[in-house]
Amino acid sequence: MAQYSSARLDASFAALSDPTRRGVLEQLGRADASITDLADRFHMTLTGMKKHISLLEKAGFVTTEKAGRVRKCRLGHERMEEEVAWIENYRRLWDARFEALDQVVAELKQREADNDAG
């Protein structure tokens, strides 16, 4: 199996584990927004939203830039290739297991049909 950065995957999946943070990513996919705007949109305190943004920044999914008193957020440059590759490896593993299970079921059905016919 390919080698992946544990710290990177941990930060990524921790960031993606929360529905608010996934919502923030969806929102930023549509348009950049200030932390204040995001806090308002998600009905939370500014401090709470700052914590969410901090985790998203740690994972590389969001970047922030201060302009005066406003901190603007935008999608980061991280494109989740490593995370997708990690998930894909497990998808292939489970596909192979399900194919093997399908084969066993088909063989059992065939034996049952042969026993009923004979």
C-alpha atoms as an extended CHARMM CRD file, in Angstrom:
* protein
*
       118  EXT
         1         1  MET       CA              0.0000000000        0.0000000000        0.0000000000  PROA      1               0.0000000000
         2         2  ALA       CA              1.2530000000        3.4980000000       -0.7470000000  PROA      2               0.0000000000
         3         3  GLN       CA              2.7530000000        5.6020000000        2.0250000000  PROA      3               0.0000000000
         4         4  TYR       CA              0.7760000000        8.5920000000        3.2290000000  PROA      4               0.0000000000
         5         5  SER       CA              1.6010000000       11.3240000000        5.6760000000  PROA      5               0.0000000000
         6         6  SER       CA             -0.1740000000       10.4060000000        8.8960000000  PROA      6               0.0000000000
         7         7  ALA       CA             -0.1010000000       13.9520000000       10.2400000000  PROA      7               0.0000000000
         8         8  ARG       CA             -1.4930000000       15.2760000000        6.9810000000  PROA      8               0.0000000000
         9         9  LEU       CA             -4.3220000000       12.7240000000        6.8320000000  PROA      9               0.0000000000
        10        10  ASP       CA             -5.1080000000       13.2590000000       10.5160000000  PROA      10              0.0000000000
        11        11  ALA       CA             -5.4120000000       17.0250000000       10.0000000000  PROA      11              0.0000000000
        12        12  SER       CA             -7.4670000000       16.5840000000        6.8370000000  PROA      12              0.0000000000
        13        13  PHE       CA             -9.9560000000       14.1000000000        8.2260000000  PROA      13              0.0000000000
        14        14  ALA       CA            -10.2290000000       16.0260000000       11.5180000000  PROA      14              0.0000000000
        15        15  ALA       CA            -11.0740000000       19.1320000000        9.5140000000  PROA      15              0.0000000000
        16        16  LEU       CA            -13.6160000000       17.2740000000        7.3770000000  PROA      16              0.0000000000
        17        17  SER       CA            -15.2090000000       15.4430000000       10.3120000000  PROA      17              0.0000000000
        18        18  ASP       CA            -17.3730000000       18.3870000000       11.3330000000  PROA      18              0.0000000000
        19        19  PRO       CA            -20.5120000000       19.3870000000        9.3760000000  PROA      19              0.0000000000
        20        20  THR       CA            -19.9130000000       23.0920000000       10.0330000000  PROA      20              0.0000000000
        21        21  ARG       CA            -16.4050000000       22.9150000000        8.5550000000  PROA      21              0.0000000000
        22        22  ARG       CA            -17.7110000000       21.0130000000        5.5300000000  PROA      22              0.0000000000
        23        23  GLY       CA            -20.3690000000       23.7140000000        5.1840000000  PROA      23              0.0000000000
        24        24  VAL       CA            -17.6970000000       26.4130000000        5.3540000000  PROA      24              0.0000000000
        25        25  LEU       CA            -15.7960000000       24.6930000000        2.5280000000  PROA      25              0.0000000000
        26        26  GLU       CA            -18.9840000000       24.5430000000        0.4540000000  PROA      26              0.0000000000
        27        27  GLN       CA            -19.6320000000       28.2120000000        1.1140000000  PROA      27              0.0000000000
        28        28  LEU       CA            -16.0760000000       29.2210000000        0.2360000000  PROA      28              0.0000000000
        29        29  GLY       CA            -16.3880000000       27.1540000000       -2.9330000000  PROA      29              0.0000000000
        30        30  ARG       CA            -19.0580000000       29.6360000000       -4.0010000000  PROA      30              0.0000000000
        31        31  ALA       CA            -17.3760000000       32.8490000000       -2.8020000000  PROA      31              0.0000000000
        32        32  ASP       CA            -14.7260000000       34.1530000000       -0.4250000000  PROA      32              0.0000000000
        33        33  ALA       CA            -16.1070000000       35.3610000000        2.8920000000  PROA      33              0.0000000000
        34        34  SER       CA            -14.9940000000       37.0460000000        6.0940000000  PROA      34              0.0000000000
        35        35  ILE       CA            -14.8930000000       35.1020000000        9.3340000000  PROA      35              0.0000000000
        36        36  THR       CA            -17.6670000000       37.3900000000       10.5980000000  PROA      36              0.0000000000
        37        37  ASP       CA            -19.8540000000       36.5890000000        7.5840000000  PROA      37              0.0000000000
        38        38  LEU       CA            -19.2560000000       32.8650000000        8.0810000000  PROA      38              0.0000000000
        39        39  ALA       CA            -20.0400000000       33.0900000000       11.8060000000  PROA      39              0.0000000000
        40        40  ASP       CA            -23.3140000000       34.8600000000       10.9800000000  PROA      40              0.0000000000
        41        41  ARG       CA            -24.2200000000       32.3760000000        8.2530000000  PROA      41              0.0000000000
        42        42  PHE       CA            -23.6350000000       29.4080000000       10.5610000000  PROA      42              0.0000000000
        43        43  HSD       CA            -25.2390000000       31.0880000000       13.5960000000  PROA      43              0.0000000000
        44        44  MET       CA            -22.2050000000       30.8490000000       15.8200000000  PROA      44              0.0000000000
        45        45  THR       CA            -19.8610000000       33.0630000000       17.7630000000  PROA      45              0.0000000000
        46        46  LEU       CA            -16.8690000000       34.6780000000       16.1340000000  PROA      46              0.0000000000
        47        47  THR       CA            -14.5970000000       32.7220000000       18.4890000000  PROA      47              0.0000000000
        48        48  GLY       CA            -16.2390000000       29.4400000000       17.4840000000  PROA      48              0.0000000000
        49        49  MET       CA            -15.8630000000       30.1830000000       13.7820000000  PROA      49              0.0000000000
        50        50  LYS       CA            -12.2170000000       31.1970000000       14.2690000000  PROA      50              0.0000000000
        51        51  LYS       CA            -11.5640000000       27.7460000000       15.7660000000  PROA      51              0.0000000000
        52        52  HSD       CA            -13.1870000000       26.0600000000       12.7710000000  PROA      52              0.0000000000
        53        53  ILE       CA            -11.2020000000       28.2140000000       10.3440000000  PROA      53              0.0000000000
        54        54  SER       CA             -7.9900000000       27.4470000000       12.2320000000  PROA      54              0.0000000000
        55        55  LEU       CA             -8.5110000000       23.6950000000       11.7450000000  PROA      55              0.0000000000
        56        56  LEU       CA             -9.3200000000       24.1890000000        8.0630000000  PROA      56              0.0000000000
        57        57  GLU       CA             -6.1720000000       26.3070000000        7.6670000000  PROA      57              0.0000000000
        58        58  LYS       CA             -4.0560000000       23.6520000000        9.4200000000  PROA      58              0.0000000000
        59        59  ALA       CA             -5.2990000000       21.1220000000        6.8790000000  PROA      59              0.0000000000
        60        60  GLY       CA             -4.5290000000       23.5170000000        4.0070000000  PROA      60              0.0000000000
        61        61  PHE       CA             -8.1610000000       23.7190000000        2.8940000000  PROA      61              0.0000000000
        62        62  VAL       CA             -8.5700000000       27.4180000000        3.7150000000  PROA      62              0.0000000000
        63        63  THR       CA             -6.3200000000       30.4640000000        3.6340000000  PROA      63              0.0000000000
        64        64  THR       CA             -7.0080000000       33.7380000000        5.3940000000  PROA      64              0.0000000000
        65        65  GLU       CA             -5.7960000000       37.2440000000        4.7320000000  PROA      65              0.0000000000
        66        66  LYS       CA             -6.2490000000       40.2460000000        6.9610000000  PROA      66              0.0000000000
        67        67  ALA       CA             -7.3530000000       43.4790000000        5.2960000000  PROA      67              0.0000000000
        68        68  GLY       CA             -7.7130000000       46.1510000000        7.9670000000  PROA      68              0.0000000000
        69        69  ARG       CA             -9.9850000000       44.7310000000       10.6570000000  PROA      69              0.0000000000
        70        70  VAL       CA            -11.4870000000       42.0550000000        8.4210000000  PROA      70              0.0000000000
        71        71  ARG       CA            -10.0460000000       38.5760000000        7.9630000000  PROA      71              0.0000000000
        72        72  LYS       CA            -11.1070000000       37.1760000000        4.5780000000  PROA      72              0.0000000000
        73        73  CYS       CA            -11.2270000000       33.4340000000        3.9890000000  PROA      73              0.0000000000
        74        74  ARG       CA            -10.8540000000       31.5890000000        0.7090000000  PROA      74              0.0000000000
        75        75  LEU       CA            -10.3080000000       28.0310000000       -0.3540000000  PROA      75              0.0000000000
        76        76  GLY       CA             -6.7150000000       26.9250000000        0.0750000000  PROA      76              0.0000000000
        77        77  HSD       CA             -4.4780000000       25.3710000000       -2.5220000000  PROA      77              0.0000000000
        78        78  GLU       CA             -4.7240000000       21.8810000000       -1.0640000000  PROA      78              0.0000000000
        79        79  ARG       CA             -6.7300000000       19.7170000000       -3.4380000000  PROA      79              0.0000000000
        80        80  MET       CA             -7.1480000000       16.5700000000       -1.3410000000  PROA      80              0.0000000000
        81        81  GLU       CA             -5.2870000000       14.2890000000       -3.7610000000  PROA      81              0.0000000000
        82        82  GLU       CA             -3.6010000000       12.3560000000       -0.9510000000  PROA      82              0.0000000000
        83        83  GLU       CA             -6.8990000000       11.9290000000        0.9040000000  PROA      83              0.0000000000
        84        84  VAL       CA             -8.6890000000       10.7720000000       -2.2440000000  PROA      84              0.0000000000
        85        85  ALA       CA             -5.8670000000        8.2970000000       -2.9920000000  PROA      85              0.0000000000
        86        86  TRP       CA             -6.0710000000        6.9280000000        0.5630000000  PROA      86              0.0000000000
        87        87  ILE       CA             -9.8310000000        6.4450000000        0.2790000000  PROA      87              0.0000000000
        88        88  GLU       CA             -9.4760000000        4.9390000000       -3.2180000000  PROA      88              0.0000000000
        89        89  ASN       CA             -7.1100000000        2.2560000000       -1.8910000000  PROA      89              0.0000000000
        90        90  TYR       CA             -9.7360000000        1.1770000000        0.6030000000  PROA      90              0.0000000000
        91        91  ARG       CA            -12.4990000000        1.3420000000       -2.0100000000  PROA      91              0.0000000000
        92        92  ARG       CA            -10.5140000000       -1.0510000000       -4.2100000000  PROA      92              0.0000000000
        93        93  LEU       CA             -9.8770000000       -3.3500000000       -1.2460000000  PROA      93              0.0000000000
        94        94  TRP       CA            -13.5920000000       -3.5000000000       -0.3890000000  PROA      94              0.0000000000
        95        95  ASP       CA            -14.5610000000       -3.9370000000       -4.0420000000  PROA      95              0.0000000000
        96        96  ALA       CA            -12.2750000000       -6.9690000000       -4.2170000000  PROA      96              0.0000000000
        97        97  ARG       CA            -13.7650000000       -8.3890000000       -1.0160000000  PROA      97              0.0000000000
        98        98  PHE       CA            -17.3140000000       -7.9200000000       -2.2650000000  PROA      98              0.0000000000
        99        99  GLU       CA            -16.4250000000       -9.5250000000       -5.5990000000  PROA      99              0.0000000000
       100       100  ALA       CA            -15.0180000000      -12.5400000000       -3.7220000000  PROA      100             0.0000000000
       101       101  LEU       CA            -18.1840000000      -12.6990000000       -1.6130000000  PROA      101             0.0000000000
       102       102  ASP       CA            -20.3240000000      -12.5270000000       -4.7650000000  PROA      102             0.0000000000
       103       103  GLN       CA            -18.3390000000      -15.4650000000       -6.1590000000  PROA      103             0.0000000000
       104       104  VAL       CA            -18.9210000000      -17.5210000000       -2.9890000000  PROA      104             0.0000000000
       105       105  VAL       CA            -22.6480000000      -16.7470000000       -3.0680000000  PROA      105             0.0000000000
       106       106  ALA       CA            -22.8520000000      -17.6820000000       -6.7590000000  PROA      106             0.0000000000
       107       107  GLU       CA            -21.0540000000      -20.9920000000       -6.0740000000  PROA      107             0.0000000000
       108       108  LEU       CA            -23.3940000000      -21.7880000000       -3.1650000000  PROA      108             0.0000000000
       109       109  LYS       CA            -26.4350000000      -21.0240000000       -5.3010000000  PROA      109             0.0000000000
       110       110  GLN       CA            -25.0860000000      -23.2570000000       -8.0490000000  PROA      110             0.0000000000
       111       111  ARG       CA            -24.4970000000      -26.1190000000       -5.6070000000  PROA      111             0.0000000000
       112       112  GLU       CA            -28.0080000000      -25.6800000000       -4.2300000000  PROA      112             0.0000000000
       113       113  ALA       CA            -29.4610000000      -25.7330000000       -7.7440000000  PROA      113             0.0000000000
       114       114  ASP       CA            -27.4120000000      -28.8240000000       -8.6030000000  PROA      114             0.0000000000
       115       115  ASN       CA            -28.6270000000      -30.5890000000       -5.4320000000  PROA      115             0.0000000000
       116       116  ASP       CA            -32.2550000000      -29.6840000000       -6.1860000000  PROA      116             0.0000000000
       117       117  ALA       CA            -31.9300000000      -30.9770000000       -9.7640000000  PROA      117             0.0000000000
       118       118  GLY       CA            -30.1650000000      -34.1660000000       -8.8690000000  PROA      118             0.0000000000
